[in-house]
Amino acid sequence: MKPSAFFLPIFLLFSTFSCNSQNEKIMDTSTVKELELDRYLGVWYEIARFDHSFERGLVGVTATYSLRPDGKISVVNQGYKNSLNGKLSVANGKAKVPDKNEPGRLKVSFFLFFYADYFVLELGENYEWALIGSSSDKYLWILSRTPQMDEKSYAKLLDKAKERGYDTSRLIKVEQKPAGSAQ
């Protein structure tokens, strides 16, 4: 399986500095106050996201986080092009927590030393779901530990995102294989 560059543009798109103009909505990008990294590591399934060129057409998207020997976090994002039987696209990156006093404000990189915001905005009590954003209102993800999320939890996260100023009508649901089926 040859790694592809589907996530490489993330450093350009995701790291663009967002200025608030008179027409832009002020976003609440405050992050979780506590984040136990060892509990956050592992596989996350992308349940919904804002549309982006670097993920366009991808389904069955997962993000796998593991600790590296240097203390940074290994990031492996993968998804299938256009269908769950489509060509697998993989991007390898790294993440770090720049300020231990703000553990929910991570930085992620898929290209050299270019880092983008990765903000853990909301996190389930048992680390079963997460709402991820950035310093910009252009990026939003809903992640789950399972390929499907119950409607009650999904609705709760939509409400939380709306309260923060996100336009949740822009979210697209990501097709995932049913739980228990081989990826």
C-alpha positions as CSV (number, residue, x, y, z in Angstrom):
1,M,0.0,0.0,0.0
2,K,1.6,3.2,-1.2
3,P,1.0,6.3,0.9
4,S,-0.8,9.0,-0.9
5,A,-0.8,12.7,-0.4
6,F,-4.5,13.2,0.3
7,F,-3.8,14.9,3.6
8,L,-0.7,16.8,2.5
9,P,-2.6,20.0,1.6
10,I,-3.9,20.0,5.2
11,F,-0.9,22.1,6.3
12,L,-1.7,24.8,3.7
13,L,-5.5,24.8,4.2
14,F,-5.7,24.0,7.9
15,S,-3.0,26.3,9.1
16,T,-4.2,29.4,7.3
17,F,-4.6,32.2,9.9
18,S,-8.2,33.2,10.2
19,C,-9.0,36.9,10.8
20,N,-12.4,37.9,12.0
21,S,-14.0,40.5,9.7
22,Q,-17.3,42.3,10.4
23,N,-19.1,39.5,8.4
24,E,-17.4,36.6,10.2
25,K,-19.0,35.0,13.2
26,I,-16.9,34.8,16.4
27,M,-16.2,31.2,17.2
28,D,-15.8,29.6,20.6
29,T,-12.6,27.6,20.1
30,S,-12.0,26.9,23.8
31,T,-10.7,23.4,24.3
32,V,-11.1,20.7,26.9
33,K,-9.3,21.5,30.1
34,E,-8.0,17.9,30.6
35,L,-6.8,15.4,28.1
36,E,-5.3,12.1,29.1
37,L,-3.2,11.4,26.1
38,D,-2.9,7.6,26.7
39,R,-6.7,7.4,26.7
40,Y,-7.0,9.5,23.5
41,L,-4.6,7.3,21.6
42,G,-5.9,4.6,19.3
43,V,-8.4,4.5,16.4
44,W,-11.0,7.1,15.8
45,Y,-13.7,6.9,13.1
46,E,-14.7,10.0,11.3
47,I,-18.5,10.3,11.6
48,A,-18.9,13.8,10.1
49,R,-16.8,16.6,8.8
50,F,-16.8,19.9,6.9
51,D,-16.0,19.3,3.3
52,H,-12.3,19.9,2.3
53,S,-10.3,19.3,-0.8
54,F,-7.9,17.1,1.1
55,E,-10.7,14.7,2.1
56,R,-13.1,15.1,-0.7
57,G,-14.7,11.8,-1.8
58,L,-13.2,9.8,1.0
59,V,-15.3,7.4,3.0
60,G,-14.4,4.9,5.8
61,V,-12.0,7.5,7.1
62,T,-10.1,6.7,10.3
63,A,-7.4,8.4,12.3
64,T,-5.0,6.3,14.4
65,Y,-2.9,7.9,17.1
66,S,0.0,6.3,18.9
67,L,2.9,7.6,21.0
68,R,6.3,7.9,19.3
69,P,9.6,7.3,21.1
70,D,10.4,11.1,20.9
71,G,7.2,11.9,22.9
72,K,5.3,13.2,19.9
73,I,2.2,11.4,18.5
74,S,2.2,9.4,15.4
75,V,-0.9,10.2,13.2
76,V,-2.1,7.8,10.5
77,N,-5.1,9.0,8.6
78,Q,-6.7,6.8,6.0
79,G,-9.8,6.5,3.9
80,Y,-11.2,5.0,0.7
81,K,-11.8,7.0,-2.5
82,N,-15.5,7.3,-3.4
83,S,-16.6,3.9,-1.9
84,L,-15.7,1.5,0.9
85,N,-14.3,-0.7,-1.9
86,G,-12.3,2.2,-3.4
87,K,-8.6,2.7,-3.4
88,L,-7.1,3.2,0.1
89,S,-5.4,6.5,0.6
90,V,-3.1,6.9,3.6
91,A,-1.3,9.9,5.1
92,N,1.2,9.7,7.9
93,G,1.9,12.7,10.2
94,K,2.8,13.7,13.7
95,A,1.2,15.7,16.4
96,K,2.4,17.4,19.6
97,V,1.0,19.2,22.6
98,P,2.9,22.5,22.6
99,D,1.7,23.7,25.9
100,K,1.0,21.2,28.7
101,N,-1.2,23.8,30.4
102,E,-3.6,23.6,27.4
103,P,-3.6,19.8,26.6
104,G,-6.6,20.1,24.2
105,R,-4.7,22.4,21.8
106,L,-2.6,20.2,19.7
107,K,-0.6,20.9,16.6
108,V,-0.5,18.4,13.7
109,S,1.8,18.1,10.8
110,F,1.7,16.1,7.6
111,F,4.5,17.9,5.9
112,L,8.0,18.8,7.2
113,F,7.7,21.4,10.0
114,F,4.4,22.9,9.0
115,Y,1.9,22.5,11.8
116,A,-1.8,23.2,11.9
117,D,-4.2,23.5,14.8
118,Y,-6.0,20.4,16.2
119,F,-8.3,21.5,18.9
120,V,-10.2,19.0,21.1
121,L,-13.3,21.1,21.6
122,E,-15.5,18.5,23.3
123,L,-14.7,15.0,24.6
124,G,-16.9,12.2,25.9
125,E,-16.5,11.3,29.5
126,N,-15.2,7.9,28.5
127,Y,-13.4,9.1,25.4
128,E,-16.0,7.6,23.2
129,W,-16.5,10.7,21.0
130,A,-14.8,13.9,20.2
131,L,-15.5,17.2,18.5
132,I,-12.5,18.6,16.8
133,G,-11.9,22.0,15.4
134,S,-9.2,24.6,14.9
135,S,-8.7,28.4,15.2
136,S,-10.8,28.7,12.0
137,D,-14.5,28.1,11.5
138,K,-13.6,26.2,8.3
139,Y,-12.7,22.9,10.0
140,L,-14.9,20.7,12.1
141,W,-14.9,16.9,12.7
142,I,-17.0,14.6,14.8
143,L,-15.1,11.5,15.7
144,S,-16.2,8.2,17.4
145,R,-14.5,5.1,18.7
146,T,-17.0,3.1,16.8
147,P,-17.8,3.2,13.1
148,Q,-21.4,4.4,13.9
149,M,-22.5,6.9,16.5
150,D,-25.9,6.7,18.2
151,E,-28.3,9.5,17.1
152,K,-28.5,10.9,20.7
153,S,-24.8,11.5,20.9
154,Y,-24.6,12.9,17.4
155,A,-27.4,15.3,18.1
156,K,-25.7,16.4,21.4
157,L,-22.5,17.1,19.4
158,L,-24.4,19.1,16.8
159,D,-25.9,21.2,19.6
160,K,-22.5,21.8,21.2
161,A,-21.0,22.8,17.8
162,K,-24.0,25.2,17.1
163,E,-23.5,26.7,20.6
164,R,-19.9,27.4,19.6
165,G,-20.9,29.2,16.5
166,Y,-20.4,26.5,13.8
167,D,-22.7,26.2,10.9
168,T,-23.6,22.5,11.3
169,S,-25.5,22.4,8.1
170,R,-22.1,22.2,6.4
171,L,-21.3,18.9,8.1
172,I,-21.3,15.8,5.8
173,K,-21.8,12.4,7.3
174,V,-19.0,10.0,6.4
175,E,-19.9,6.5,5.3
176,Q,-18.3,3.8,7.5
177,K,-18.4,0.0,7.4
178,P,-20.7,-1.5,9.9
179,A,-19.2,-2.3,13.3
180,G,-17.5,-5.7,13.3
181,S,-16.8,-5.9,9.5
182,A,-13.3,-6.0,8.3
183,Q,-11.7,-2.7,7.2
